[in-house]
Amino acid sequence: MQQEELFKQLVSHCKEYGFIYPSSEIYDGLGGVYDYGPMGVELKNNLREYWWKAMVQLHENIVGIDSAIFMHPKIWKASGHVDAFNDPLIDNKDSKKRYRADQLIEGEIDRLEAKIEKEVEKARKRFENFDEALFRSTNPRVLEWAKRAEEISQRLANALKANDMAALKALIDELEIADPESGSRNWTEVRQFNLMFSTQLSNIAGEEGKLYLRPETAQGIFVNFLNVLKTSRQKVPFGIAQTGKAFRNEIVARQFIFRMREFEQMEMQFFVRPGTEMEWYEYWKNRRMAWHRAVTPAAQLRFKDHDNLAHYANAAVDIQYEFPFGFKELEGIHSRTDFDLGSHQALSGRKLQYFDPELNEHYVPYVVETSVGLDRMFLAILSTGYTEETVPDAQGEDSTRVVLRIPPPLAPVKCAVLPLVRNKEELVGKAREIFDRLKFHFQCQYDEKDAIGRRYRRQDAVGTPYCITIDFQTLQDDTVTLRERDSMQQERIPVAQVVNIVREKTDMVRLLERL
């Protein structure tokens, strides 16, 4: 199946089974905004819990906060968002579609890299003892494409750094980039667009009453640095973690929940002694990659260093995931230097310093940031888990099932309780008794509608890792059938052991122990 078709089916599956709905659908929707349904909110909560436990619970020197969405407008002046939080946009005159100019150019780089990978794979199949490094360094076509990709990447970085919109337009023209939908090359000039949503404080109009919906959660951490330092009695190095909503006025909100106007971040700012930031930068790169690999195949993850550093950073890397539409950013790790605390110190007039008893001196700490999009992580888990496969049915003939192979600790529903038939009071009563016992321990469902095979398929489609079937043998020996989602294997277990067995198999500790 083509990746584009697979993605369309995944989007459809999300709505059909209650993971994600278009927002305001009865009013024809609102672009770039989505609502999480009954299954979606459970998966989202589990992902958030997995991040929080890995970040805060497993680290003595990391604590959490929950800062307000509305903050003093001077915060966004100090952070640089008022003056520099922009995207370079370009319109196609024929299709009337709007795009980010840098992403159009990055698409050309991606195409060159895809050609290189295809050439490497062809050679791998052709030669028995294939030396990939030698091939990449000697093959003329690969070298030519790699050189061209590097040249384009460098010119893009230089243009963005210099805020040179004319250079971006010239590069688009030179590369003959066409509108992805219409094929037209009739472009406008490139211009900057600020991404912050603004509103007014109470009924005060004008600049003095302007407030912003936060475009990131990090600044709430920085302005609470002193409060957390004093109340938690932490010592550098230490971190502050936060999850919460952020808002960006994305003109180009595409690819389902990958790029939205209202989204959720999971961020941690780690405060370190100046001069040690690169050591901690490497530590958090490895730590965060391990977190992703515990729930995602390593082959679908990679590091991608930033070619164009943000104004606050001296090092930055993305952890990219291979979505159905290509490798894209899942998480960013940034060495932010002392820019944020230093800027807030300068504009507020308040000293945001730490007294280091070992050095016997005050300094503004440097910061290493980890920032992952919860919605993007949600999409990555579903993209990895969504599987269509042919399996034998009860009569031994082949049938097709859709299964979400979500890691059991993250699954929205951990266990489904299914009486074999619903018109037998003794089976239904026993099933209800077991369900009422299980619901105190984990999220579970009771389902008695339709044939047992259809109910299994329904639970497969939402990613439920275990099904408990109550049959007539249950009434005789107090055992049930435990069915495992991925293998579809079944085993008889005593009712008394159901809670412990399912809890052990779906416990979040199973993921945390891998880190």
C-alpha positions in Angstrom: 0.0 0.0 0.0 1.3 3.5 -0.9 2.2 5.6 2.1 -0.2 8.4 1.0 -3.1 5.9 0.9 -2.0 4.4 4.2 -2.1 7.9 5.8 -5.6 8.5 4.5 -6.8 5.2 6.0 -5.2 6.1 9.3 -7.0 9.4 9.4 -10.3 7.7 8.6 -9.6 5.1 11.2 -9.0 7.8 13.9 -12.5 9.2 13.4 -14.3 5.9 13.0 -13.0 4.5 16.2 -13.1 7.6 18.4 -9.5 8.7 18.4 -9.7 12.1 16.7 -12.5 14.2 15.3 -12.5 17.4 13.2 -13.2 20.3 15.5 -16.6 22.0 15.1 -17.6 19.5 12.5 -21.3 20.3 12.6 -20.3 23.8 11.4 -18.1 22.4 8.6 -15.0 22.3 10.8 -12.2 24.7 11.7 -8.9 24.2 9.8 -5.9 23.0 11.7 -7.9 22.2 14.9 -9.0 18.8 16.1 -10.8 17.2 19.1 -9.7 14.0 20.8 -12.4 11.3 21.2 -12.9 8.7 23.9 -10.0 6.5 22.7 -7.9 9.4 21.8 -8.0 11.1 25.1 -7.0 7.9 26.9 -4.0 7.3 24.6 -3.0 11.0 25.0 -3.2 10.8 28.8 -1.1 7.6 28.7 1.6 9.2 26.6 1.7 12.3 28.8 2.0 10.0 31.9 4.8 8.0 30.2 6.7 11.3 29.5 6.1 12.7 33.0 7.2 9.5 34.8 10.3 9.2 32.7 11.2 12.9 33.1 10.1 13.8 36.7 9.6 10.5 38.6 12.9 9.0 37.5 15.0 12.1 38.2 15.6 13.4 41.7 16.7 16.8 40.2 13.7 17.5 38.0 10.4 18.9 39.2 7.2 20.0 37.5 5.1 23.1 37.2 1.9 24.2 35.4 2.2 27.8 34.4 -0.6 30.0 33.0 -1.4 30.3 29.3 -1.8 34.1 29.6 1.4 35.8 30.7 2.7 39.4 30.8 3.3 40.6 27.2 6.8 41.7 28.1 7.7 38.1 28.4 7.3 37.6 24.7 9.3 40.8 24.0 12.2 39.4 26.1 12.0 36.0 24.5 12.2 37.4 21.0 8.8 36.2 19.9 7.3 39.7 19.3 10.1 40.6 16.9 11.3 37.3 15.4 8.7 34.6 15.7 7.9 34.5 12.0 7.5 32.1 9.1 8.5 32.9 5.5 5.3 32.4 3.5 4.7 32.3 -0.2 1.4 32.1 -2.2 0.8 30.4 -5.6 -1.2 32.9 -7.7 -3.0 30.2 -9.7 -4.0 27.7 -7.0 -4.4 30.4 -4.3 -2.6 28.0 -1.9 -0.2 29.3 0.7 3.1 27.5 1.7 6.1 28.0 3.9 8.9 28.9 1.6 11.5 27.1 3.7 9.5 23.9 3.7 9.1 23.9 -0.1 12.9 24.1 -0.4 13.4 21.4 2.3 11.1 19.3 0.1 13.7 19.5 -2.7 16.4 18.5 -0.3 14.3 15.5 0.8 13.8 14.4 -2.8 17.6 14.4 -3.4 18.2 12.4 -0.2 15.5 10.0 -1.2 17.2 9.5 -4.6 20.4 8.7 -2.7 18.7 6.2 -0.5 17.1 4.5 -3.5 20.5 4.3 -5.2 22.1 2.8 -2.0 19.3 0.2 -1.7 19.7 -0.8 -5.4 23.4 -1.4 -4.8 22.8 -3.3 -1.6 20.7 -5.8 -3.5 23.2 -6.0 -6.3 26.4 -6.7 -4.4 26.8 -9.5 -1.9 29.4 -7.9 0.4 28.1 -4.4 0.2 30.2 -1.6 1.8 27.7 1.3 2.1 30.2 3.8 3.4 32.5 3.1 0.4 29.6 3.3 -2.0 28.4 6.6 -0.7 31.9 8.1 -0.9 32.7 6.9 -4.4 29.5 6.6 -6.5 29.4 9.6 -8.9 25.6 10.0 -8.8 25.4 9.8 -5.0 28.2 12.3 -4.6 26.6 14.7 -7.1 23.2 14.5 -5.4 24.8 14.8 -1.9 26.8 17.9 -3.0 23.7 19.5 -4.5 21.6 18.8 -1.3 24.3 20.3 0.9 24.6 23.4 -1.3 20.8 24.0 -1.2 20.7 23.4 2.5 23.5 25.9 3.1 21.9 28.6 1.0 18.6 28.0 2.8 20.3 28.3 6.2 22.1 31.5 5.1 18.9 33.1 3.8 17.0 32.3 6.9 19.7 33.5 9.2 20.0 36.8 7.3 16.2 37.1 7.1 16.6 37.4 3.3 13.2 36.8 1.7 14.5 37.7 -1.8 17.1 35.0 -1.5 14.5 32.4 -0.6 12.3 33.4 -3.6 15.4 33.3 -5.9 16.1 29.7 -4.6 12.5 28.6 -5.3 12.7 30.0 -8.8 16.1 28.5 -9.5 15.0 25.0 -8.3 11.8 25.4 -10.4 9.7 24.3 -7.4 6.1 23.8 -8.4 2.9 24.0 -6.3 2.5 20.4 -4.9 -1.2 20.4 -5.7 -1.5 22.3 -9.0 2.0 22.1 -10.5 2.0 25.9 -11.1 5.2 27.9 -10.7 3.5 31.2 -10.6 4.6 32.4 -7.1 4.3 35.7 -5.2 7.2 37.2 -3.3 8.2 35.6 0.0 7.1 37.6 3.1 7.3 37.1 6.9 4.2 36.3 9.0 4.2 36.5 12.9 2.7 33.3 14.4 1.4 34.5 17.7 -2.3 34.8 18.4 -3.2 38.1 20.3 -6.2 39.1 22.3 -7.1 42.0 24.6 -7.0 42.2 28.4 -10.5 42.9 29.7 -12.0 45.8 27.8 -8.8 47.7 27.3 -8.0 48.3 23.6 -4.6 49.1 22.1 -1.1 47.9 22.7 -1.3 48.5 26.4 -4.0 45.9 26.8 -2.6 43.3 24.3 -2.1 39.7 25.5 -0.8 36.7 23.6 -1.7 33.1 23.7 1.6 31.4 24.5 3.3 30.0 21.4 5.4 27.7 23.7 5.4 26.5 27.3 9.1 27.2 27.9 8.8 30.8 28.9 6.5 29.9 31.8 9.4 27.8 33.2 12.0 30.6 32.8 10.0 33.2 34.6 9.4 30.8 37.5 13.0 29.9 37.8 13.6 31.7 41.1 10.3 30.5 42.6 11.1 26.8 41.8 14.7 27.3 43.0 13.7 28.6 46.4 10.7 26.3 47.0 12.1 23.0 45.8 15.6 23.5 47.2 17.2 22.2 44.0 20.8 22.8 43.1 22.3 23.2 39.6 22.1 21.1 37.6 18.3 20.7 37.9 15.3 20.7 35.6 11.8 22.0 35.4 9.2 20.1 33.4 5.9 21.2 32.1 3.1 19.9 29.8 0.4 22.1 28.3 -1.3 23.8 25.4 0.5 26.2 23.1 -0.9 28.2 20.1 0.5 29.2 16.8 -1.3 30.9 14.0 -0.1 28.4 11.4 -1.1 29.6 8.0 -0.1 26.3 6.6 -1.7 23.7 8.9 -1.5 20.4 7.1 -0.8 16.7 7.6 -3.6 16.0 10.1 -2.5 16.6 13.7 1.2 17.0 12.7 0.9 20.7 12.4 -1.9 22.4 14.3 -2.9 25.8 15.5 -3.7 24.5 19.0 -1.3 21.8 20.3 0.3 20.3 23.4 3.9 20.3 24.3 5.9 18.3 26.8 9.0 20.4 27.7 11.8 20.3 30.2 14.4 23.0 30.8 17.6 21.8 32.4 19.6 24.4 34.2 23.4 23.8 34.2 26.7 25.5 35.0 28.1 27.5 32.1 30.7 25.5 30.3 29.0 22.2 31.0 26.1 22.6 28.6 27.5 20.5 25.8 28.1 17.6 28.2 24.4 17.8 29.2 23.3 18.3 25.7 24.8 15.0 24.7 23.3 13.3 27.8 19.8 14.5 26.9 20.2 13.6 23.3 20.8 10.0 24.3 18.3 9.9 27.1 15.5 11.2 24.9 16.3 8.9 22.0 16.1 5.9 24.5 12.6 7.1 25.5 11.4 7.1 21.9 13.0 3.7 21.1 11.2 2.1 24.0 7.9 2.6 22.1 9.0 3.1 18.5 11.2 1.0 16.1 14.8 2.3 16.0 14.7 2.2 12.2 12.0 4.9 12.1 14.0 7.3 14.3 17.0 9.4 13.5 18.9 12.5 14.7 19.0 15.6 12.4 21.3 18.5 13.3 20.0 22.0 12.7 21.6 23.8 9.8 20.2 27.1 10.9 20.4 27.7 14.7 17.8 29.8 16.4 19.0 33.1 17.9 19.1 31.6 21.4 21.0 28.3 20.7 24.6 27.2 20.3 23.6 23.6 19.4 20.3 22.0 18.3 19.2 18.6 17.0 15.8 17.1 16.1 14.8 13.6 16.8 12.9 12.8 13.6 10.3 10.0 13.0 9.5 8.5 9.7 5.8 9.4 9.3 3.9 8.2 6.2 4.8 11.6 4.6 8.6 11.3 5.4 11.0 11.9 8.2 9.8 14.9 10.2 10.6 16.5 13.6 9.2 14.7 16.7 11.3 16.3 19.4 13.9 19.0 19.6 16.9 19.1 21.9 18.5 22.6 22.2 21.4 24.1 24.1 19.8 27.6 24.7 22.8 29.1 26.5 21.8 31.8 29.0 19.7 33.7 26.5 16.3 33.3 28.1 17.2 34.0 31.8 19.5 36.7 30.6 16.9 38.4 28.5 14.2 38.2 31.3 16.8 39.5 33.8 17.6 42.5 31.6 14.0 43.5 30.8 12.4 42.8 34.2 15.3 44.2 36.3 15.2 41.1 38.5 18.3 39.1 39.0 17.8 35.5 37.8 21.0 34.1 39.1 22.2 31.0 41.0 24.7 31.0 43.8 27.1 28.1 43.2 28.5 27.1 46.6 31.3 25.0 44.9 32.5 28.0 42.9 31.5 30.6 45.5 30.0 32.8 42.8 26.7 33.9 41.2 26.0 33.2 37.6 23.0 33.0 35.2 22.7 29.3 34.4 22.8 27.9 30.9 19.8 25.8 29.7 19.5 22.5 27.8 16.0 22.0 26.5 14.0 19.0 25.5 10.7 19.7 23.8 8.4 17.0 22.3 5.0 17.5 20.7 2.4 15.4 22.4 0.1 15.4 19.3 3.0 14.4 17.1 4.0 11.6 19.4 0.3 10.5 19.3 0.5 10.4 15.5 3.8 8.5 15.5 2.4 5.8 17.9 -0.6 5.4 15.6 1.5 5.4 12.4 3.7 2.7 13.8 0.9 0.6 15.2 -1.6 0.7 12.4 -1.5 -2.6 10.5 -3.7 -4.3 8.0 -3.1 -8.1 7.8 -4.6 -11.3 6.6 -5.3 -13.8 9.3 -7.3 -17.1 9.4 -10.8 -16.8 10.8 -12.7 -19.3 12.9 -13.4 -21.5 9.9 -9.8 -21.6 8.9 -10.3 -19.3 5.9 -8.4 -16.0 5.5 -9.8 -12.7 6.5 -8.5 -9.2 6.9 -8.2 -7.4 10.2 -7.0 -3.9 11.2 -5.0 -3.9 14.4 -3.4 -1.1 16.3 -0.2 -2.5 17.7 0.2 0.1 20.5 2.6 -0.8 23.3 0.3 -2.3 26.0 1.1 0.3 28.7 0.0 3.1 26.4 -3.1 1.4 25.0 -6.4 3.3 25.6 -8.1 0.2 26.9 -6.0 -2.4 28.7 -8.5 -5.2 28.8 -12.0 -6.0 27.3 -14.4 -8.3 29.1 -16.6 -10.4 26.7 -19.2 -12.9 27.6 -19.3 -15.6 24.9 -23.0 -15.0 24.2 -25.3 -12.3 25.6 -28.5 -14.2 25.9 -27.3 -16.4 28.8 -27.9 -14.6 32.1 -25.3 -16.7 34.0 -22.6 -15.8 31.5 -23.5 -12.1 31.5 -23.7 -12.0 35.3 -20.3 -13.6 35.6 -18.8 -11.3 33.0 -20.2 -8.2 34.8 -18.8 -9.5 38.1 -15.3 -9.8 36.5 -15.6 -6.4 34.8 -16.6 -4.7 38.0 -13.5 -6.1 39.7 -11.1 -5.2 36.9 -12.2 -1.5 36.5 -10.7 -0.6 39.8 -7.2 -1.5 38.4 -7.0 -0.3 34.8 -9.1 1.1 32.0 -11.3 -1.8 30.6 -14.4 -2.2 28.5 -17.4 -4.5 28.6 -18.8 -5.6 25.3 -21.5 -8.2 24.6 -22.8 -7.0 21.2 -22.3 -9.1 18.0 -20.5 -12.4 17.6 -17.3 -13.0 19.6 -15.1 -12.8 16.4 -16.5 -9.3 15.5 -15.9 -8.1 19.1 -12.3 -9.3 18.9 -11.8 -7.4 15.7 -13.3 -4.3 17.3 -10.9 -4.4 20.1 -8.0 -5.1 17.7 -8.9 -1.9 15.9 -8.6 0.3 19.0 -5.4 -1.4 20.2 -6.8 -3.3 23.2 -3.9 -5.7 24.1 -6.0 -8.3 26.0 -9.5 -9.7 25.9 -11.1 -11.8 28.6 -13.8 -14.2 27.3 -16.2 -15.7 29.8 -17.7 -19.0 28.5 -19.6 -22.0 30.0 -16.4 -23.6 31.3 -15.9 -20.4 33.4 -19.1 -21.4 35.3 -17.6 -24.8 36.0 -14.0 -24.2 37.0 -13.8 -20.3 37.4 -11.3 -19.9 34.5 -11.5 -17.6 31.5 -9.8 -17.3 28.1 -7.1 -14.6 27.8 -6.6 -13.6 24.2 -3.5 -11.6 23.2 -4.0 -8.9 20.5 -0.9 -9.3 18.3 -0.5 -13.0 18.2 -4.2 -13.8 18.8 -3.0 -16.7 21.0 -5.4 -17.8 23.7 -4.8 -19.4 27.1 -7.0 -20.4 30.1 -6.2 -18.6 33.3 -8.0 -18.6 36.7 -10.3 -15.7 37.3 -8.4 -14.9 40.5 -5.2 -14.3 38.4 -6.7 -12.0 35.8 -5.9 -8.7 37.6 -2.3 -9.5 38.3 -1.6 -11.0 34.9 -3.1 -8.1 32.9 -1.6 -5.4 35.3 1.8 -7.0 35.0 1.6 -7.0 31.2 0.3 -3.5 30.8 2.2 -1.7 33.7 4.0 1.5 32.7 7.0 0.2 34.6 7.7 -2.2 31.7 8.5 0.9 29.5 10.4 2.8 32.2 12.7 -0.1 32.9 13.9 0.1 29.3 15.3 3.6 29.7 
